[in-house]
Amino acid sequence: MKNMQSKSLSVEEAQGIATEALLQLSQDPEQIGRFLAFSGIGPEMIREAAEEPGFLMGVLEFYMADESLLLAFCENAGVRPTMIAAARYTLSGGQYDDA
């Protein structure tokens, strides 16, 4: 995910950022527990849910709701925090949402 310099992200790039975010989240039992509560799914449902169109967007929204978590992910992944919002926008099909 490092050095993404283009002005707009492709869906594949956005999915890559969100997938990397989910992988990082899954390595922290406390945070994955918070995410599961946020998303309303159980741990056994993650693989199935990940195939749903809005799931990766929800992962990014979870990060965007917690600045310290967002900044830690961005530092570990080597992406700017604004890339998370750009990826969320791309995954939403270009729709802004006040969710």
Phi and psi in radians as a Rosetta constraint file:
Dihedral C 1 N 2 CA 2 C 2 CIRCULARHARMONIC -1.285 0.35
Dihedral N 2 CA 2 C 2 N 3 CIRCULARHARMONIC 2.573 0.35
Dihedral C 2 N 3 CA 3 C 3 CIRCULARHARMONIC 1.111 0.35
Dihedral N 3 CA 3 C 3 N 4 CIRCULARHARMONIC 0.650 0.35
Dihedral C 3 N 4 CA 4 C 4 CIRCULARHARMONIC -1.375 0.35
Dihedral N 4 CA 4 C 4 N 5 CIRCULARHARMONIC 1.944 0.35
Dihedral C 4 N 5 CA 5 C 5 CIRCULARHARMONIC -1.933 0.35
Dihedral N 5 CA 5 C 5 N 6 CIRCULARHARMONIC -0.170 0.35
Dihedral C 5 N 6 CA 6 C 6 CIRCULARHARMONIC -1.189 0.35
Dihedral N 6 CA 6 C 6 N 7 CIRCULARHARMONIC 2.742 0.35
Dihedral C 6 N 7 CA 7 C 7 CIRCULARHARMONIC -1.298 0.35
Dihedral N 7 CA 7 C 7 N 8 CIRCULARHARMONIC -0.541 0.35
Dihedral C 7 N 8 CA 8 C 8 CIRCULARHARMONIC -2.226 0.35
Dihedral N 8 CA 8 C 8 N 9 CIRCULARHARMONIC 2.590 0.35
Dihedral C 8 N 9 CA 9 C 9 CIRCULARHARMONIC -1.662 0.35
Dihedral N 9 CA 9 C 9 N 10 CIRCULARHARMONIC 2.530 0.35
Dihedral C 9 N 10 CA 10 C 10 CIRCULARHARMONIC -1.375 0.35
Dihedral N 10 CA 10 C 10 N 11 CIRCULARHARMONIC 2.855 0.35
Dihedral C 10 N 11 CA 11 C 11 CIRCULARHARMONIC -1.046 0.35
Dihedral N 11 CA 11 C 11 N 12 CIRCULARHARMONIC -0.685 0.35
Dihedral C 11 N 12 CA 12 C 12 CIRCULARHARMONIC -1.112 0.35
Dihedral N 12 CA 12 C 12 N 13 CIRCULARHARMONIC -0.716 0.35
Dihedral C 12 N 13 CA 13 C 13 CIRCULARHARMONIC -1.138 0.35
Dihedral N 13 CA 13 C 13 N 14 CIRCULARHARMONIC -0.755 0.35
Dihedral C 13 N 14 CA 14 C 14 CIRCULARHARMONIC -1.100 0.35
Dihedral N 14 CA 14 C 14 N 15 CIRCULARHARMONIC -0.738 0.35
Dihedral C 14 N 15 CA 15 C 15 CIRCULARHARMONIC -1.117 0.35
Dihedral N 15 CA 15 C 15 N 16 CIRCULARHARMONIC -0.652 0.35
Dihedral C 15 N 16 CA 16 C 16 CIRCULARHARMONIC -1.099 0.35
Dihedral N 16 CA 16 C 16 N 17 CIRCULARHARMONIC -0.762 0.35
Dihedral C 16 N 17 CA 17 C 17 CIRCULARHARMONIC -1.091 0.35
Dihedral N 17 CA 17 C 17 N 18 CIRCULARHARMONIC -0.819 0.35
Dihedral C 17 N 18 CA 18 C 18 CIRCULARHARMONIC -1.147 0.35
Dihedral N 18 CA 18 C 18 N 19 CIRCULARHARMONIC -0.667 0.35
Dihedral C 18 N 19 CA 19 C 19 CIRCULARHARMONIC -1.154 0.35
Dihedral N 19 CA 19 C 19 N 20 CIRCULARHARMONIC -0.742 0.35
Dihedral C 19 N 20 CA 20 C 20 CIRCULARHARMONIC -1.093 0.35
Dihedral N 20 CA 20 C 20 N 21 CIRCULARHARMONIC -0.675 0.35
Dihedral C 20 N 21 CA 21 C 21 CIRCULARHARMONIC -1.106 0.35
Dihedral N 21 CA 21 C 21 N 22 CIRCULARHARMONIC -0.740 0.35
Dihedral C 21 N 22 CA 22 C 22 CIRCULARHARMONIC -1.126 0.35
Dihedral N 22 CA 22 C 22 N 23 CIRCULARHARMONIC -0.721 0.35
Dihedral C 22 N 23 CA 23 C 23 CIRCULARHARMONIC -1.089 0.35
Dihedral N 23 CA 23 C 23 N 24 CIRCULARHARMONIC -0.757 0.35
Dihedral C 23 N 24 CA 24 C 24 CIRCULARHARMONIC -1.126 0.35
Dihedral N 24 CA 24 C 24 N 25 CIRCULARHARMONIC -0.714 0.35
Dihedral C 24 N 25 CA 25 C 25 CIRCULARHARMONIC -1.066 0.35
Dihedral N 25 CA 25 C 25 N 26 CIRCULARHARMONIC -0.709 0.35
Dihedral C 25 N 26 CA 26 C 26 CIRCULARHARMONIC -1.182 0.35
Dihedral N 26 CA 26 C 26 N 27 CIRCULARHARMONIC -0.258 0.35
Dihedral C 26 N 27 CA 27 C 27 CIRCULARHARMONIC -1.506 0.35
Dihedral N 27 CA 27 C 27 N 28 CIRCULARHARMONIC -0.079 0.35
Dihedral C 27 N 28 CA 28 C 28 CIRCULARHARMONIC -2.093 0.35
Dihedral N 28 CA 28 C 28 N 29 CIRCULARHARMONIC 1.823 0.35
Dihedral C 28 N 29 CA 29 C 29 CIRCULARHARMONIC -0.972 0.35
Dihedral N 29 CA 29 C 29 N 30 CIRCULARHARMONIC -0.672 0.35
Dihedral C 29 N 30 CA 30 C 30 CIRCULARHARMONIC -1.153 0.35
Dihedral N 30 CA 30 C 30 N 31 CIRCULARHARMONIC -0.790 0.35
Dihedral C 30 N 31 CA 31 C 31 CIRCULARHARMONIC -1.235 0.35
Dihedral N 31 CA 31 C 31 N 32 CIRCULARHARMONIC -0.681 0.35
Dihedral C 31 N 32 CA 32 C 32 CIRCULARHARMONIC -1.155 0.35
Dihedral N 32 CA 32 C 32 N 33 CIRCULARHARMONIC -0.586 0.35
Dihedral C 32 N 33 CA 33 C 33 CIRCULARHARMONIC -1.102 0.35
Dihedral N 33 CA 33 C 33 N 34 CIRCULARHARMONIC -0.760 0.35
Dihedral C 33 N 34 CA 34 C 34 CIRCULARHARMONIC -1.093 0.35
Dihedral N 34 CA 34 C 34 N 35 CIRCULARHARMONIC -0.737 0.35
Dihedral C 34 N 35 CA 35 C 35 CIRCULARHARMONIC -1.109 0.35
Dihedral N 35 CA 35 C 35 N 36 CIRCULARHARMONIC -0.766 0.35
Dihedral C 35 N 36 CA 36 C 36 CIRCULARHARMONIC -1.078 0.35
Dihedral N 36 CA 36 C 36 N 37 CIRCULARHARMONIC -0.705 0.35
Dihedral C 36 N 37 CA 37 C 37 CIRCULARHARMONIC -1.127 0.35
Dihedral N 37 CA 37 C 37 N 38 CIRCULARHARMONIC -0.723 0.35
Dihedral C 37 N 38 CA 38 C 38 CIRCULARHARMONIC -1.070 0.35
Dihedral N 38 CA 38 C 38 N 39 CIRCULARHARMONIC -0.761 0.35
Dihedral C 38 N 39 CA 39 C 39 CIRCULARHARMONIC -1.477 0.35
Dihedral N 39 CA 39 C 39 N 40 CIRCULARHARMONIC -0.333 0.35
Dihedral C 39 N 40 CA 40 C 40 CIRCULARHARMONIC 1.379 0.35
Dihedral N 40 CA 40 C 40 N 41 CIRCULARHARMONIC 0.347 0.35
Dihedral C 40 N 41 CA 41 C 41 CIRCULARHARMONIC -2.042 0.35
Dihedral N 41 CA 41 C 41 N 42 CIRCULARHARMONIC 2.806 0.35
Dihedral C 41 N 42 CA 42 C 42 CIRCULARHARMONIC -1.636 0.35
Dihedral N 42 CA 42 C 42 N 43 CIRCULARHARMONIC 2.842 0.35
Dihedral C 42 N 43 CA 43 C 43 CIRCULARHARMONIC -1.021 0.35
Dihedral N 43 CA 43 C 43 N 44 CIRCULARHARMONIC -0.546 0.35
Dihedral C 43 N 44 CA 44 C 44 CIRCULARHARMONIC -1.264 0.35
Dihedral N 44 CA 44 C 44 N 45 CIRCULARHARMONIC -0.188 0.35
Dihedral C 44 N 45 CA 45 C 45 CIRCULARHARMONIC -1.776 0.35
Dihedral N 45 CA 45 C 45 N 46 CIRCULARHARMONIC -0.029 0.35
Dihedral C 45 N 46 CA 46 C 46 CIRCULARHARMONIC -1.042 0.35
Dihedral N 46 CA 46 C 46 N 47 CIRCULARHARMONIC -0.846 0.35
Dihedral C 46 N 47 CA 47 C 47 CIRCULARHARMONIC -1.027 0.35
Dihedral N 47 CA 47 C 47 N 48 CIRCULARHARMONIC -0.794 0.35
Dihedral C 47 N 48 CA 48 C 48 CIRCULARHARMONIC -1.143 0.35
Dihedral N 48 CA 48 C 48 N 49 CIRCULARHARMONIC -0.776 0.35
Dihedral C 48 N 49 CA 49 C 49 CIRCULARHARMONIC -1.116 0.35
Dihedral N 49 CA 49 C 49 N 50 CIRCULARHARMONIC -0.606 0.35
Dihedral C 49 N 50 CA 50 C 50 CIRCULARHARMONIC -1.080 0.35
Dihedral N 50 CA 50 C 50 N 51 CIRCULARHARMONIC -0.324 0.35
Dihedral C 50 N 51 CA 51 C 51 CIRCULARHARMONIC -1.476 0.35
Dihedral N 51 CA 51 C 51 N 52 CIRCULARHARMONIC -0.192 0.35
Dihedral C 51 N 52 CA 52 C 52 CIRCULARHARMONIC -1.364 0.35
Dihedral N 52 CA 52 C 52 N 53 CIRCULARHARMONIC 2.466 0.35
Dihedral C 52 N 53 CA 53 C 53 CIRCULARHARMONIC -0.979 0.35
Dihedral N 53 CA 53 C 53 N 54 CIRCULARHARMONIC -0.668 0.35
Dihedral C 53 N 54 CA 54 C 54 CIRCULARHARMONIC -1.523 0.35
Dihedral N 54 CA 54 C 54 N 55 CIRCULARHARMONIC -0.112 0.35
Dihedral C 54 N 55 CA 55 C 55 CIRCULARHARMONIC -1.116 0.35
Dihedral N 55 CA 55 C 55 N 56 CIRCULARHARMONIC -0.867 0.35
Dihedral C 55 N 56 CA 56 C 56 CIRCULARHARMONIC -1.121 0.35
Dihedral N 56 CA 56 C 56 N 57 CIRCULARHARMONIC -0.591 0.35
Dihedral C 56 N 57 CA 57 C 57 CIRCULARHARMONIC -1.101 0.35
Dihedral N 57 CA 57 C 57 N 58 CIRCULARHARMONIC -0.679 0.35
Dihedral C 57 N 58 CA 58 C 58 CIRCULARHARMONIC -1.129 0.35
Dihedral N 58 CA 58 C 58 N 59 CIRCULARHARMONIC -0.616 0.35
Dihedral C 58 N 59 CA 59 C 59 CIRCULARHARMONIC -1.048 0.35
Dihedral N 59 CA 59 C 59 N 60 CIRCULARHARMONIC -0.821 0.35
Dihedral C 59 N 60 CA 60 C 60 CIRCULARHARMONIC -1.146 0.35
Dihedral N 60 CA 60 C 60 N 61 CIRCULARHARMONIC -0.672 0.35
Dihedral C 60 N 61 CA 61 C 61 CIRCULARHARMONIC -1.096 0.35
Dihedral N 61 CA 61 C 61 N 62 CIRCULARHARMONIC -0.645 0.35
Dihedral C 61 N 62 CA 62 C 62 CIRCULARHARMONIC -1.068 0.35
Dihedral N 62 CA 62 C 62 N 63 CIRCULARHARMONIC -0.789 0.35
Dihedral C 62 N 63 CA 63 C 63 CIRCULARHARMONIC -1.119 0.35
Dihedral N 63 CA 63 C 63 N 64 CIRCULARHARMONIC -0.725 0.35
Dihedral C 63 N 64 CA 64 C 64 CIRCULARHARMONIC -1.157 0.35
Dihedral N 64 CA 64 C 64 N 65 CIRCULARHARMONIC -0.358 0.35
Dihedral C 64 N 65 CA 65 C 65 CIRCULARHARMONIC -1.476 0.35
Dihedral N 65 CA 65 C 65 N 66 CIRCULARHARMONIC -0.121 0.35
Dihedral C 65 N 66 CA 66 C 66 CIRCULARHARMONIC -2.365 0.35
Dihedral N 66 CA 66 C 66 N 67 CIRCULARHARMONIC 1.721 0.35
Dihedral C 66 N 67 CA 67 C 67 CIRCULARHARMONIC -1.017 0.35
Dihedral N 67 CA 67 C 67 N 68 CIRCULARHARMONIC -0.743 0.35
Dihedral C 67 N 68 CA 68 C 68 CIRCULARHARMONIC -1.143 0.35
Dihedral N 68 CA 68 C 68 N 69 CIRCULARHARMONIC -0.694 0.35
Dihedral C 68 N 69 CA 69 C 69 CIRCULARHARMONIC -1.135 0.35
Dihedral N 69 CA 69 C 69 N 70 CIRCULARHARMONIC -0.765 0.35
Dihedral C 69 N 70 CA 70 C 70 CIRCULARHARMONIC -1.030 0.35
Dihedral N 70 CA 70 C 70 N 71 CIRCULARHARMONIC -0.853 0.35
Dihedral C 70 N 71 CA 71 C 71 CIRCULARHARMONIC -1.159 0.35
Dihedral N 71 CA 71 C 71 N 72 CIRCULARHARMONIC -0.646 0.35
Dihedral C 71 N 72 CA 72 C 72 CIRCULARHARMONIC -1.117 0.35
Dihedral N 72 CA 72 C 72 N 73 CIRCULARHARMONIC -0.772 0.35
Dihedral C 72 N 73 CA 73 C 73 CIRCULARHARMONIC -1.070 0.35
Dihedral N 73 CA 73 C 73 N 74 CIRCULARHARMONIC -0.826 0.35
Dihedral C 73 N 74 CA 74 C 74 CIRCULARHARMONIC -1.049 0.35
Dihedral N 74 CA 74 C 74 N 75 CIRCULARHARMONIC -0.713 0.35
Dihedral C 74 N 75 CA 75 C 75 CIRCULARHARMONIC -1.119 0.35
Dihedral N 75 CA 75 C 75 N 76 CIRCULARHARMONIC -0.806 0.35
Dihedral C 75 N 76 CA 76 C 76 CIRCULARHARMONIC -1.158 0.35
Dihedral N 76 CA 76 C 76 N 77 CIRCULARHARMONIC -0.638 0.35
Dihedral C 76 N 77 CA 77 C 77 CIRCULARHARMONIC -1.548 0.35
Dihedral N 77 CA 77 C 77 N 78 CIRCULARHARMONIC -0.252 0.35
Dihedral C 77 N 78 CA 78 C 78 CIRCULARHARMONIC 1.280 0.35
Dihedral N 78 CA 78 C 78 N 79 CIRCULARHARMONIC 0.585 0.35
Dihedral C 78 N 79 CA 79 C 79 CIRCULARHARMONIC -2.108 0.35
Dihedral N 79 CA 79 C 79 N 80 CIRCULARHARMONIC 2.681 0.35
Dihedral C 79 N 80 CA 80 C 80 CIRCULARHARMONIC -1.322 0.35
Dihedral N 80 CA 80 C 80 N 81 CIRCULARHARMONIC 2.558 0.35
Dihedral C 80 N 81 CA 81 C 81 CIRCULARHARMONIC -0.965 0.35
Dihedral N 81 CA 81 C 81 N 82 CIRCULARHARMONIC -0.562 0.35
Dihedral C 81 N 82 CA 82 C 82 CIRCULARHARMONIC -1.145 0.35
Dihedral N 82 CA 82 C 82 N 83 CIRCULARHARMONIC -0.381 0.35
Dihedral C 82 N 83 CA 83 C 83 CIRCULARHARMONIC -1.190 0.35
Dihedral N 83 CA 83 C 83 N 84 CIRCULARHARMONIC -0.495 0.35
Dihedral C 83 N 84 CA 84 C 84 CIRCULARHARMONIC -1.163 0.35
Dihedral N 84 CA 84 C 84 N 85 CIRCULARHARMONIC -0.800 0.35
Dihedral C 84 N 85 CA 85 C 85 CIRCULARHARMONIC -1.119 0.35
Dihedral N 85 CA 85 C 85 N 86 CIRCULARHARMONIC -0.685 0.35
Dihedral C 85 N 86 CA 86 C 86 CIRCULARHARMONIC -1.133 0.35
Dihedral N 86 CA 86 C 86 N 87 CIRCULARHARMONIC -0.707 0.35
Dihedral C 86 N 87 CA 87 C 87 CIRCULARHARMONIC -1.151 0.35
Dihedral N 87 CA 87 C 87 N 88 CIRCULARHARMONIC -0.712 0.35
Dihedral C 87 N 88 CA 88 C 88 CIRCULARHARMONIC -1.090 0.35
Dihedral N 88 CA 88 C 88 N 89 CIRCULARHARMONIC -0.742 0.35
Dihedral C 88 N 89 CA 89 C 89 CIRCULARHARMONIC -1.067 0.35
Dihedral N 89 CA 89 C 89 N 90 CIRCULARHARMONIC -0.788 0.35
Dihedral C 89 N 90 CA 90 C 90 CIRCULARHARMONIC -1.089 0.35
Dihedral N 90 CA 90 C 90 N 91 CIRCULARHARMONIC -0.794 0.35
Dihedral C 90 N 91 CA 91 C 91 CIRCULARHARMONIC -1.172 0.35
Dihedral N 91 CA 91 C 91 N 92 CIRCULARHARMONIC -0.407 0.35
Dihedral C 91 N 92 CA 92 C 92 CIRCULARHARMONIC -1.412 0.35
Dihedral N 92 CA 92 C 92 N 93 CIRCULARHARMONIC -0.036 0.35
Dihedral C 92 N 93 CA 93 C 93 CIRCULARHARMONIC 1.401 0.35
Dihedral N 93 CA 93 C 93 N 94 CIRCULARHARMONIC 0.378 0.35
Dihedral C 93 N 94 CA 94 C 94 CIRCULARHARMONIC 1.492 0.35
Dihedral N 94 CA 94 C 94 N 95 CIRCULARHARMONIC 0.345 0.35
Dihedral C 94 N 95 CA 95 C 95 CIRCULARHARMONIC -1.830 0.35
Dihedral N 95 CA 95 C 95 N 96 CIRCULARHARMONIC 2.265 0.35
Dihedral C 95 N 96 CA 96 C 96 CIRCULARHARMONIC -1.438 0.35
Dihedral N 96 CA 96 C 96 N 97 CIRCULARHARMONIC 2.529 0.35
Dihedral C 96 N 97 CA 97 C 97 CIRCULARHARMONIC -2.523 0.35
Dihedral N 97 CA 97 C 97 N 98 CIRCULARHARMONIC 2.401 0.35
Dihedral C 97 N 98 CA 98 C 98 CIRCULARHARMONIC -1.610 0.35
Dihedral N 98 CA 98 C 98 N 99 CIRCULARHARMONIC 0.500 0.35
